[in-house]
């Protein structure tokens, strides 16, 4: 039996609406169970601590437990890949940081596409890297370091948190831009690099500030430069690399939340708004500040734009440095 056109349109419209209902219901009721926040680095340290501050507050906002799960390895690729391939239901989230974006340029095989396999939810905070030196090194800023390096070719080395890290990128970029050769010494994390700096085994390290600041205050380490375009409030007297020697030098260590690419928009909006509210809390701002982090909330699209821009910038730096993926 052929239905009248108007009756057919009513039925078709109703069927389409019913197909959308499950997605709306899921977004409205999310979350109904525990959420896992994957951290692609080992437990301990600033990244892990920031994740635990976020998980604690997300738990309060979303009224469900938020469990931090550390999945370190391969310069953050293990944890990032796990989330990229997870069920896109909003119950597996990633604490994304720069190594996930840098991975493509430093590795021959990367099990995800950072610009297509994730749905950025919100940027939370940023902080600079700092170039620290042993007090015995006779330089006080990057300009003097470059001059010293040219007079003493092959004499200096710089420790980083490992191959493929933003710290490694900073070392490469400075070498390439300043036309110097400071040997890169990769460590398994920032802590052993700091130990060797304190012991005088290496003269320089690129590191996040929080673990090193006590030694700066004791005179056991000195800060030469900051990696971002703006000076760092914790070290206001220390110039940026860009202002003192290499215009355009800019590496911002960022922290944001991302989900698998096909997560529902309603879920993204729910988590994004929770994060926005969290970043406005004075307590959270204070706790992040003690880690050397500045709250820098950006919504989903702004965070996506940042990831794309950082991805493109890192590619240029790596290519200009002549680095081949390993």
C-alpha positions in Angstrom: 0.0 0.0 0.0 1.4 3.4 -1.0 1.3 6.0 1.8 0.2 9.5 1.1 3.2 11.9 0.7 2.5 13.9 3.9 2.1 10.7 6.0 5.3 9.3 4.6 7.2 12.5 5.5 5.9 12.3 9.1 7.1 8.7 9.5 10.5 9.5 7.9 11.0 12.5 10.1 10.0 10.6 13.2 12.4 7.8 12.3 15.3 10.2 11.8 14.5 11.8 15.2 14.5 8.5 16.9 17.9 7.7 15.4 19.3 10.8 17.1 17.7 10.2 20.5 20.3 7.7 21.7 23.1 10.2 21.1 21.3 12.9 22.9 20.4 10.7 25.8 24.0 9.5 26.1 25.3 13.0 26.2 22.7 14.1 28.8 23.4 11.2 31.1 27.2 11.0 30.7 29.0 10.0 32.7 27.3 7.0 34.3 30.5 5.2 35.3 34.2 5.7 36.1 36.3 7.6 33.6 40.0 6.8 33.0 42.4 9.7 32.4 45.5 8.2 30.7 48.8 9.9 31.5 51.5 9.0 29.0 54.4 9.4 31.5 55.4 7.6 34.6 53.9 8.4 38.0 55.5 11.2 39.9 56.7 14.6 38.5 54.8 17.6 37.4 52.8 16.1 34.5 51.5 13.3 36.7 50.7 15.7 39.6 48.8 18.0 37.3 46.8 15.1 36.0 45.9 14.1 39.6 44.8 17.6 40.4 42.5 17.6 37.3 41.1 14.1 38.0 40.2 15.1 41.6 38.3 18.1 40.5 36.7 16.4 37.4 35.4 13.8 39.8 33.7 16.5 41.8 32.2 18.2 38.7 31.1 15.1 36.9 29.9 13.1 40.0 31.8 10.0 38.9 35.2 8.7 39.8 38.1 9.7 37.5 41.0 7.3 37.7 44.5 8.3 36.6 46.2 5.5 34.6 49.9 5.9 33.8 50.9 4.4 30.5 54.5 5.6 29.9 56.8 4.6 27.1 58.1 5.5 23.6 58.1 9.3 24.3 54.4 9.3 25.2 53.3 7.3 22.2 52.2 4.3 24.2 49.6 6.2 26.2 48.5 8.4 23.3 48.0 5.4 21.0 46.0 3.6 23.7 43.5 6.5 23.8 43.4 7.0 20.1 42.3 3.4 19.7 39.9 3.3 22.7 36.1 3.2 22.5 35.1 6.8 21.7 32.5 6.8 24.5 34.1 9.5 26.6 35.3 7.1 29.3 38.9 7.1 28.2 40.6 10.5 28.0 44.2 11.5 27.4 46.3 14.1 29.2 47.9 15.4 26.1 51.3 17.2 26.2 53.8 18.2 23.5 55.5 14.9 23.1 52.3 13.4 21.6 52.4 16.2 18.9 56.2 16.0 18.3 56.2 12.2 17.9 55.5 12.2 14.1 58.6 14.2 13.4 60.9 12.2 15.6 59.8 8.6 14.9 59.5 6.6 11.7 56.5 4.8 12.9 53.8 6.5 15.0 50.6 4.5 15.7 48.3 7.5 15.5 47.7 10.8 13.6 47.7 13.5 16.2 45.6 15.9 14.1 42.9 13.3 13.1 42.7 10.5 15.7 41.9 12.7 18.7 39.1 15.2 19.6 40.7 18.0 21.6 38.4 18.9 24.5 40.2 21.7 26.3 43.6 23.2 27.0 44.3 23.5 30.7 47.7 25.0 31.4 51.1 25.8 29.9 54.7 26.3 31.2 58.1 27.0 29.7 61.2 24.9 29.6 64.2 26.4 31.2 67.9 26.0 30.2 69.8 25.4 33.4 73.6 25.4 33.8 76.1 24.2 36.4 77.6 27.2 38.3 81.1 26.3 37.0 80.1 27.1 33.4 81.4 30.7 32.8 78.2 32.0 31.0 75.2 33.8 32.4 72.8 33.8 29.4 72.2 32.3 26.0 74.1 35.0 24.2 77.2 34.2 26.3 76.6 30.5 25.9 76.6 30.7 22.1 79.8 32.7 22.1 81.5 30.3 24.5 80.3 27.3 22.4 81.8 28.7 19.3 85.2 29.3 21.0 85.1 25.8 22.5 83.6 23.6 19.8 82.7 20.1 20.9 83.2 20.9 24.6 79.6 21.3 25.8 76.8 18.9 26.2 73.1 19.3 27.3 71.0 16.7 29.1 67.3 16.3 28.2 64.4 14.1 29.3 64.9 11.9 26.3 64.9 11.5 22.5 61.7 12.9 21.0 60.8 15.1 24.0 60.2 18.9 23.8 63.5 19.2 25.7 65.2 17.5 22.9 63.5 19.8 20.4 64.8 22.8 22.3 68.4 21.5 22.2 68.1 20.9 18.4 66.5 24.3 17.7 69.2 26.2 19.6 72.0 24.4 17.8 70.5 24.9 14.4 69.5 28.6 14.9 72.7 29.6 16.5 74.9 27.4 14.3 76.6 25.8 17.3 77.2 22.1 18.3 76.2 21.3 21.9 76.0 17.5 22.2 72.6 16.1 23.1 72.6 13.6 26.0 69.2 11.9 26.4 68.2 10.6 29.8 65.3 8.4 30.9 63.4 11.4 32.3 64.4 14.7 33.9 65.5 13.4 37.3 68.6 11.6 36.2 69.6 14.5 34.0 69.3 16.9 37.0 71.4 14.6 39.1 74.2 14.6 36.6 74.0 18.4 36.3 74.3 18.7 40.1 77.2 16.3 40.1 79.0 18.2 37.4 78.9 15.4 34.9 77.1 17.6 32.3 77.1 21.4 32.2 73.6 22.0 30.9 70.1 20.7 30.9 66.7 21.6 29.5 64.0 21.0 32.1 60.8 22.1 33.6 61.3 24.5 36.5 59.6 22.9 39.5 62.2 20.2 40.4 65.2 22.5 39.7 64.1 25.7 41.5 65.2 24.6 45.0 68.8 24.2 43.6 68.7 27.6 41.9 67.8 29.1 45.2 70.7 27.3 46.9 73.1 28.5 44.2 73.8 24.9 43.0 72.3 25.6 39.5 71.8 28.8 37.5 69.0 29.5 35.0 70.2 30.9 31.6 67.0 31.2 29.5 63.3 30.5 29.1 61.9 28.7 26.1 58.7 30.7 25.6 58.1 34.1 24.0 57.2 35.7 27.4 59.3 35.7 30.5 58.5 33.2 33.3 56.9 34.6 36.5 58.9 32.2 38.7 62.1 33.5 37.1 61.3 37.1 36.0 65.0 38.1 35.8 65.8 35.3 33.3 65.5 36.4 29.7 63.8 34.3 27.0 65.9 32.6 24.2 64.0 34.7 21.7 64.8 38.1 23.3 68.4 37.4 24.0 69.7 35.3 21.0 67.2 33.5 18.7 64.2 35.5 17.6 61.1 33.3 17.1 62.3 30.6 19.5 59.2 29.4 21.3 58.5 26.1 23.0 55.5 26.0 25.3 55.0 22.9 27.4 51.2 22.5 27.3 48.7 20.3 29.1 45.2 19.5 27.7 42.5 16.9 27.7 41.7 15.0 24.5 39.4 12.0 23.6 39.3 9.6 20.7 38.2 11.3 17.5 34.7 10.0 17.2 33.5 10.9 20.7 30.0 12.5 20.8 29.9 16.4 20.7 27.6 16.4 23.8 30.3 14.5 25.8 33.0 16.9 24.6 30.8 19.8 25.7 30.2 18.2 29.1 33.9 17.7 29.9 34.9 21.0 28.4 32.6 23.0 30.6 33.7 21.0 33.7 37.3 21.8 32.8 36.5 25.5 32.3 34.9 25.7 35.8 37.9 23.9 37.3 40.4 26.3 35.8 38.5 29.2 37.4 39.0 27.8 40.9 41.5 29.8 42.9 42.7 26.6 44.6 43.5 24.9 41.3 45.3 28.0 40.0 47.4 28.1 43.2 48.2 24.4 43.0 49.2 24.5 39.4 51.3 27.6 40.1 53.4 25.6 42.6 54.2 23.2 39.7 55.3 26.2 37.6 52.2 26.0 35.4 50.0 28.9 34.3 46.3 28.2 33.8 45.5 28.8 30.1 42.0 27.5 29.4 41.1 27.2 25.7 38.0 25.5 24.3 37.9 22.5 21.9 38.4 24.5 18.7 41.1 26.7 20.1 43.0 23.7 21.5 42.7 22.0 18.1 44.1 25.1 16.4 47.0 25.1 18.8 47.8 21.4 18.2 47.9 22.0 14.4 50.1 25.0 14.8 52.5 23.3 17.1 52.6 20.2 14.8 53.5 22.4 11.8 56.1 24.4 13.8 57.8 21.3 15.1 58.0 19.9 11.6 59.9 23.0 10.4 62.3 22.9 13.2 63.1 19.2 12.9 63.6 19.5 9.1 65.8 22.5 9.4 67.9 20.7 12.0 68.3 17.8 9.5 67.1 15.3 12.0 65.9 11.9 10.6 63.1 10.1 12.4 64.4 7.1 14.3 
